[in-house]
Amino acid sequence: MVQYETFFKTEWLPVVRYDSAHGYAHRDLYDVKGRAVKTPLFTRNYNQALTFAELDLKANWRIYRERFVKGVAE
């Protein structure tokens, strides 16, 4: 599991989480109310999914945070 959290108002909240729960690799994109939109990752294996998740968060964490704060979900 790879997760990006941000401090919002008075607490740390998840913004994006990549994991393999439910039997497949996927991304959970959260809103400020804790609701998540689940998107499957079409990778060959979990190693590839982990690499993708790490690279994506390093490159796009600012975009994810901006959308989270504004309340925009994909």
LUMRO-763091 format. One line per 2 residues: their letters; for each residue z, x, y of N, C-alpha, C. Coordinates in nm, 3 decimals, m for minus. Atoms other than C-alpha are relative to their C-alpha. Example, Ala and Ser with C-alpha at 12.3 -4.5 7.8 and 13.67 -1.06 7.14 Angstrom:
<sites>
AS = 0.000,0.089,m0.119,0.780,1.230,m0.450,0.000,0.090,0.120; m0.006,m0.082,m0.119,0.714,1.367,m0.106,0.073,m0.077,0.109 $
</sites>
This chain:
<sites>
MV = 0.000,0.084,m0.116,0.000,0.000,0.000,0.000,0.090,0.124; 0.006,m0.066,m0.130,m0.090,0.119,0.349,0.015,m0.110,0.104 $
QY = m0.025,0.105,m0.098,0.040,m0.074,0.646,0.014,0.059,0.139; m0.020,m0.034,m0.141,0.018,m0.052,1.024,0.090,m0.108,0.060 $
ET = m0.092,0.090,m0.068,0.307,m0.206,1.216,0.007,0.038,0.147; m0.019,m0.029,m0.141,0.370,m0.236,1.587,0.128,m0.067,0.048 $
FF = m0.118,0.059,m0.061,0.677,m0.301,1.797,m0.048,m0.103,0.101; 0.048,0.109,m0.084,0.615,m0.640,1.958,0.120,m0.081,0.047 $
KT = m0.113,0.066,m0.065,0.866,m0.790,2.200,0.131,0.063,m0.045; m0.131,m0.052,0.040,1.189,m0.723,2.007,0.007,0.050,m0.144 $
EW = m0.005,m0.038,0.141,1.087,m0.630,1.652,m0.129,0.065,m0.047; 0.117,m0.059,0.064,0.851,m0.436,1.428,m0.067,m0.107,m0.085 $
LP = 0.076,0.100,0.074,0.577,m0.659,1.287,m0.122,0.064,m0.066; 0.121,m0.051,0.063,0.296,m0.592,1.039,m0.123,m0.051,0.074 $
VV = 0.126,0.035,m0.064,m0.052,m0.593,1.193,m0.110,m0.004,m0.105; 0.100,m0.012,0.107,m0.271,m0.479,0.902,0.066,0.062,m0.121 $
RY = m0.049,m0.059,0.124,m0.185,m0.414,0.539,m0.113,0.005,m0.101; 0.092,m0.017,0.111,m0.403,m0.279,0.263,0.083,0.015,m0.126 $
DS = m0.071,m0.016,0.126,m0.280,m0.327,m0.092,m0.084,m0.050,m0.116; 0.072,0.043,0.121,m0.377,m0.410,m0.448,0.080,m0.106,m0.074 $
AH = m0.071,0.112,0.060,m0.138,m0.698,m0.511,m0.101,m0.109,m0.035; 0.086,0.110,0.043,m0.289,m1.005,m0.675,m0.116,0.049,m0.086 $
GY = 0.099,m0.050,0.093,m0.499,m0.779,m0.900,m0.128,0.055,0.060; 0.119,m0.056,m0.063,m0.755,m0.657,m0.645,0.036,0.063,0.134 $
AH = m0.023,m0.066,m0.129,m0.776,m0.431,m0.340,m0.046,m0.093,0.112; 0.033,0.089,m0.113,m0.771,m0.624,m0.014,0.074,0.043,0.125 $
RD = m0.063,m0.021,m0.130,m0.677,m0.620,0.353,0.062,m0.132,0.044; m0.065,0.115,m0.063,m0.426,m0.860,0.506,0.007,0.030,0.149 $
LY = 0.001,m0.013,m0.146,m0.480,m0.903,0.880,0.093,m0.107,0.055; m0.106,0.092,m0.044,m0.172,m1.061,1.044,m0.015,m0.043,0.145 $
DV = m0.015,0.042,m0.139,m0.114,m1.263,1.357,0.149,0.010,0.035; m0.139,m0.016,m0.045,0.209,m1.265,1.561,0.096,m0.096,m0.068 $
KG = m0.086,0.095,0.071,0.341,m1.561,1.361,0.019,0.038,m0.147; m0.015,m0.045,0.138,0.313,m1.367,1.035,m0.101,m0.055,m0.098 $
RA = 0.106,0.052,0.088,0.012,m1.551,0.899,m0.103,0.109,m0.024; 0.095,m0.106,0.035,m0.240,m1.334,0.718,m0.133,m0.058,m0.045 $
VK = 0.134,0.028,0.049,m0.613,m1.349,0.661,m0.032,0.110,m0.101; 0.024,m0.094,0.108,m0.696,m1.183,0.328,m0.150,0.023,m0.017 $
TP = 0.140,m0.037,0.018,m1.026,m0.994,0.289,m0.009,0.100,m0.115; 0.012,m0.096,0.111,m1.126,m0.829,m0.042,m0.075,0.126,0.042 $
LF = 0.070,m0.127,m0.020,m1.233,m0.465,m0.043,m0.091,0.020,m0.121; 0.096,m0.020,0.109,m1.544,m0.405,m0.249,m0.020,0.149,m0.024 $
TR = 0.003,m0.142,0.031,m1.464,m0.055,m0.365,m0.001,0.015,m0.152; 0.010,m0.025,0.144,m1.514,0.104,m0.707,0.135,0.007,m0.069 $
NY = m0.132,m0.017,0.061,m1.147,0.180,m0.765,0.105,0.003,0.109; m0.110,0.001,m0.096,m0.806,0.190,m0.602,0.006,0.129,0.083 $
NQ = 0.003,m0.124,m0.078,m0.846,0.554,m0.497,m0.095,m0.012,0.119; 0.097,0.022,m0.107,m1.154,0.463,m0.296,0.054,m0.099,0.103 $
AL = m0.060,0.099,m0.091,m0.970,0.163,m0.148,0.106,0.066,0.088; m0.103,m0.070,m0.077,m0.680,0.386,m0.040,m0.062,0.090,0.106 $
TF = 0.069,m0.087,m0.096,m0.914,0.635,0.125,m0.060,m0.083,0.113; 0.057,0.088,m0.102,m1.095,0.353,0.306,0.109,m0.051,0.094 $
AE = m0.109,0.055,m0.081,m0.765,0.202,0.425,0.053,0.104,0.099; m0.052,m0.105,m0.088,m0.636,0.531,0.564,m0.097,0.033,0.113 $
LD = 0.100,m0.031,m0.102,m0.959,0.610,0.746,m0.016,m0.114,0.100; 0.016,0.116,m0.087,m0.991,0.257,0.883,0.115,m0.010,0.099 $
LK = m0.114,0.012,m0.090,m0.640,0.251,1.024,0.005,0.112,0.102; 0.003,m0.111,m0.096,m0.670,0.595,1.180,m0.104,m0.022,0.109 $
AN = 0.109,0.020,m0.096,m0.997,0.496,1.348,0.016,m0.126,0.085; 0.005,0.131,m0.065,m0.921,0.136,1.445,0.134,m0.063,0.035 $
WR = m0.131,0.061,m0.023,m0.546,0.087,1.493,0.012,m0.060,0.139; m0.010,0.055,m0.136,m0.586,0.032,1.868,m0.068,m0.137,0.009 $
IY = 0.071,0.128,0.001,m0.838,m0.248,1.811,0.083,m0.106,m0.071; m0.085,0.095,0.073,m0.614,m0.411,1.551,0.120,m0.044,0.084 $
RE = m0.116,0.034,m0.082,m0.316,m0.395,1.789,m0.040,m0.092,0.115; 0.046,0.082,m0.112,m0.513,m0.538,2.080,m0.026,m0.144,m0.045 $
RF = 0.026,0.135,0.052,m0.631,m0.834,1.871,0.129,m0.071,m0.039; m0.129,0.056,0.040,m0.280,m0.885,1.734,0.075,m0.053,0.121 $
VK = m0.073,0.039,m0.121,m0.122,m0.895,2.080,m0.066,m0.119,0.069; 0.073,0.111,m0.063,m0.392,m1.129,2.212,m0.003,m0.124,m0.087 $
GV = 0.001,0.116,0.091,m0.359,m1.355,1.907,m0.135,m0.030,m0.058; 0.136,0.019,0.053,m0.717,m1.303,1.791,m0.002,0.043,m0.145 $
AE = 0.017,m0.034,0.141,m0.782,m1.313,1.416,m0.148,0.007,m0.032; 0.141,m0.011,0.042,m1.104,m1.216,1.243,m0.041,m0.121,m0.077 $
</sites>
